[in-house]
């Protein structure tokens, strides 16, 4: 199955690539490949649960769903204190004027250094 998806990602046009981003089963590498190949799809790719941390960091914090944040926290090996701080920050974001995950995460991880 994964090989079939890889073949689709490799040969996809923008419309198909955008449709593929709705698949939960995409791997981190597949999401990154779609984002790299179709920069206009990056705002959608950033929100995918399996998007690489580097891609999620550019997303507005309020747009990320909790399970996507949990995957991010796992990928960056966050401490319990960092997890709590990020999830609290997410709970307190209010729509489109919020910061990016990267800005918020930089403040959290930087504060622990």
BANUGU-722347 format. One line per field, with one value per residue: residue number from 1; x, y, z of N, C-alpha, C, CB in turn; residue in three letters. Coordinates in steps of 0.2 Angstrom, whole numbers, plus 2048, in hexadecimal, padded with zeros to 3 digits. Glycine has a CB too. Layout:
BEGIN
drenza NUM_...
n_east X_...
n_north Y_...
n_up Z_...
ca_east X_...
ca_north Y_...
ca_up Z_...
c_east X_...
c_north Y_...
c_up Z_...
cb_east X_...
cb_north Y_...
cb_up Z_...
marba ALA_...
END
This chain:
BEGIN
drenza 1_2_3_4_5_6_7_8_9_10_11_12_13_14_15_16_17_18_19_20_21_22_23_24_25_26_27_28_29_30_31_32_33_34_35_36_37_38_39_40_41_42_43_44_45_46_47_48_49_50_51_52_53_54_55_56_57_58_59_60_61_62_63_64_65_66_67_68_69_70_71_72_73_74_75_76_77_78_79_80_81_82_83_84_85_86_87_88_89_90_91_92_93_94_95_96_97_98_99_100_101_102_103_104_105_106_107_108_109_110_111_112_113
n_east 804_809_813_80B_806_811_815_80A_80C_818_814_80A_7FF_7FB_7EE_7EB_7F5_7F1_7E5_7EB_7F0_7E6_7E6_7E8_7F1_7FD_80F_81C_826_820_816_81F_825_81B_818_824_825_819_818_80D_804_809_803_7F8_7FF_806_7FE_7FB_7FA_805_80F_820_829_830_829_81C_820_81E_811_802_7FE_7F1_7EA_7EF_7EA_7E7_7EC_7F6_7FF_803_80A_814_81B_81F_828_832_837_832_832_828_824_826_81C_810_811_810_804_7FB_7FD_7F8_7EB_7E7_7E8_7E1_7DA_7DD_7E7_7F1_802_80F_812_81F_824_81E_823_831_831_82E_837_842_842_844_851
n_north 7FA_806_808_80A_817_81E_81E_825_831_835_837_83F_84D_85E_85E_851_84F_858_851_845_84A_849_83D_833_829_82D_82E_836_83A_839_844_84E_84E_851_85E_864_862_869_878_880_879_878_87F_876_86A_86C_86A_85D_84E_846_84E_854_85A_866_86C_86D_877_883_885_88E_88E_88D_886_879_868_85F_852_853_85B_853_849_851_855_848_846_850_84C_851_857_853_85F_868_863_865_873_877_871_878_885_884_881_88E_896_8A2_8A2_8A8_8B2_8AD_8A7_89E_88C_88A_897_896_88A_88D_896_88E_883_88A_890_886_883
n_up 800_804_7FB_7EF_7F3_7F3_7E6_7E0_7E6_7E1_7D3_7D3_7CF_7D3_7D8_7DB_7E4_7EE_7F2_7F7_803_80C_811_81F_820_819_81A_823_81B_80E_810_811_804_7FB_800_7FD_7EF_7EB_7EF_7F1_7F8_804_810_813_814_820_82A_82B_834_833_82E_82D_83B_838_82E_834_83D_837_836_83B_84C_851_847_848_84C_85B_85B_851_857_861_85A_855_861_865_85B_85D_869_875_886_895_89B_890_887_88F_88F_881_87D_886_881_875_878_87C_871_866_858_847_84A_852_856_84D_84D_84E_854_860_865_865_870_87A_87A_87A_886_88F_88E
ca_east 800_80E_816_806_805_817_814_805_80F_81D_812_804_7FE_7F9_7E7_7EB_7F9_7ED_7E1_7EE_7F1_7E0_7E7_7EB_7F7_803_815_81F_82A_81B_814_825_826_815_819_82A_823_814_818_807_801_80C_7FF_7F4_803_808_7F8_7FA_7FD_80C_814_826_82A_833_823_817_822_81C_80A_7FF_7FD_7EA_7E8_7F1_7E6_7EB_7F0_7FC_804_806_80F_81A_81E_823_82E_837_839_830_831_821_823_825_816_80B_811_80D_7FC_7F8_7FE_7F3_7E4_7E6_7E8_7DA_7D9_7E2_7EC_7F6_808_810_814_827_825_81C_827_837_831_82D_83D_848_841_846_858
ca_north 800_80C_809_80D_81E_821_81F_82A_838_836_838_843_854_862_85C_84A_850_85B_84C_841_84D_848_836_832_824_82F_82E_83D_83B_83B_84B_853_84E_855_865_866_863_86E_87D_883_874_878_880_870_865_86E_868_856_84B_843_853_854_860_86C_86E_86F_87D_889_886_892_88A_88B_881_872_864_85C_84C_855_85E_84D_846_856_854_842_846_854_849_856_855_854_866_86B_861_869_87A_878_870_87E_88B_882_882_895_89A_8A4_8A3_8AA_8B7_8A9_8A6_897_887_88C_89C_894_885_890_899_888_87F_88E_892_880_883
ca_up 800_805_7F4_7EB_7F4_7F1_7DE_7DF_7E8_7DC_7CD_7D4_7CD_7D9_7DA_7DE_7EA_7F3_7F5_7FB_80A_810_813_825_81F_817_81E_824_814_809_811_80F_7FD_7F8_801_7F9_7E8_7E9_7F4_7F2_7FC_80B_815_814_816_826_82F_82B_83A_832_82C_831_840_834_82A_839_841_833_836_841_852_852_842_849_850_861_859_84D_85B_865_856_855_867_865_856_860_86F_87A_88D_897_89C_889_885_892_88D_87B_87D_889_87D_86F_87A_87D_86B_864_851_842_84C_856_853_84A_852_84F_858_867_867_867_876_87F_87B_87C_88E_893_88D
c_east 804_811_812_806_80B_817_80F_808_814_81A_80C_805_7FC_7F3_7E8_7F0_7F5_7E8_7E4_7F0_7EC_7E1_7EB_7F1_7FD_809_817_823_825_818_819_826_821_816_81F_829_81E_814_812_802_803_807_7FA_7F9_806_804_7F8_7FD_804_811_81A_826_82C_82D_81E_819_820_815_807_7FC_7F5_7E7_7EA_7EC_7EA_7EF_7F6_801_807_80B_815_81E_822_829_834_83A_838_830_82A_820_822_81E_810_80B_80E_806_7F8_7F8_7F9_7EC_7E2_7E7_7E1_7DB_7DF_7E8_7F2_7FD_809_812_81C_828_823_821_82E_837_831_834_843_848_844_84E_85C
c_north 806_80E_80C_815_821_823_825_831_83A_839_83D_84A_857_860_856_84B_853_856_847_843_84B_841_836_82E_827_82F_835_83F_83D_842_850_853_852_85C_868_867_868_873_880_87F_874_879_87A_86B_866_86B_861_853_848_848_853_85B_866_870_871_876_883_88A_88A_88D_888_887_87A_86E_861_856_84D_858_858_84A_84B_855_84E_843_84A_852_84E_853_856_85B_86A_869_865_870_87B_877_875_884_88A_884_88A_899_89C_8A6_8A5_8AF_8B3_8A9_89F_892_888_891_89A_88F_888_893_893_885_883_890_88C_880_886
c_up 800_7FE_7EF_7EC_7F2_7E9_7DD_7E1_7E3_7D5_7CD_7D1_7D3_7DC_7DE_7E5_7F0_7F6_7F9_802_80E_813_819_824_81C_81C_81F_81E_80F_80A_80F_808_7F9_7FA_7FD_7F1_7E6_7EF_7F6_7F7_803_811_817_817_81E_82C_82F_831_839_82F_830_835_83C_831_82F_83C_83D_833_83C_846_852_84D_843_84E_855_85F_855_851_85F_860_855_85B_868_861_859_867_875_881_88F_898_895_887_888_890_886_87A_881_885_877_872_87B_877_869_85C_84D_845_851_852_850_84F_853_854_85F_869_869_86E_87C_880_87D_883_892_893_893
cb_east 7FB_813_819_800_804_81D_812_7FF_813_821_80F_803_7F9_7F9_7E2_7EF_7FF_7E9_7DE_7F5_7F3_7DA_7EA_7E6_7F4_802_81A_824_82E_815_811_82B_826_80E_81B_830_821_80D_81D_803_800_812_7FA_7F1_809_809_7F2_7FD_7F8_80B_811_82C_82E_839_820_816_82A_81E_807_7F9_7FF_7E6_7EB_7F8_7E2_7E7_7EC_7F9_800_801_80C_817_819_81E_82B_835_840_829_836_820_829_82B_815_80C_818_811_7FB_7FB_805_7F4_7E3_7EB_7EC_7D8_7D3_7DF_7E9_7F3_80D_815_813_82A_821_815_828_839_82B_828_83E_847_83A_843_85A
cb_north 800_80B_802_80A_81E_81D_818_829_837_830_832_844_855_869_85C_845_854_860_848_83F_854_848_832_82F_81E_837_829_83D_835_836_84C_851_846_853_866_861_85C_86A_882_885_86D_87C_886_86D_864_875_86B_853_845_83D_85A_855_85E_86B_869_86A_87D_888_87F_896_88D_892_883_872_85F_85B_847_85A_863_848_845_85D_855_83C_84A_85B_847_859_859_850_869_869_859_869_87D_873_869_880_88C_87B_87F_897_896_8AB_8A7_8AD_8BD_8A2_8A6_898_880_88D_8A2_891_87F_895_89D_883_87C_895_893_87A_885
cb_up 806_80A_7F1_7EC_7FC_7F3_7DB_7E3_7EF_7DA_7C9_7DC_7C7_7D7_7D5_7D9_7E8_7F1_7EF_7F8_809_80D_80E_82A_81B_814_81C_82A_813_809_818_813_7FA_7FB_809_7FA_7E5_7E9_7F3_7EC_7F9_80B_814_80E_812_827_82D_824_83C_82E_82B_82C_845_830_825_83E_841_82C_837_83E_858_852_83B_84B_84C_866_855_848_860_867_84E_854_86D_862_84F_860_86F_878_891_89E_8A0_885_886_89A_88D_876_881_890_87A_86D_881_882_865_868_850_83D_850_858_859_844_84F_848_856_866_862_862_877_87D_874_878_88F_891_887
marba UNK_UNK_UNK_UNK_UNK_UNK_UNK_UNK_UNK_UNK_UNK_UNK_UNK_UNK_UNK_UNK_UNK_UNK_UNK_UNK_UNK_UNK_UNK_UNK_UNK_UNK_UNK_UNK_UNK_UNK_UNK_UNK_UNK_UNK_UNK_UNK_UNK_UNK_UNK_UNK_UNK_UNK_UNK_UNK_UNK_UNK_UNK_UNK_UNK_UNK_UNK_UNK_UNK_UNK_UNK_UNK_UNK_UNK_UNK_UNK_UNK_UNK_UNK_UNK_UNK_UNK_UNK_UNK_UNK_UNK_UNK_UNK_UNK_UNK_UNK_UNK_UNK_UNK_UNK_UNK_UNK_UNK_UNK_UNK_UNK_UNK_UNK_UNK_UNK_UNK_UNK_UNK_UNK_UNK_UNK_UNK_UNK_UNK_UNK_UNK_UNK_UNK_UNK_UNK_UNK_UNK_UNK_UNK_UNK_UNK_UNK_UNK_UNK
END
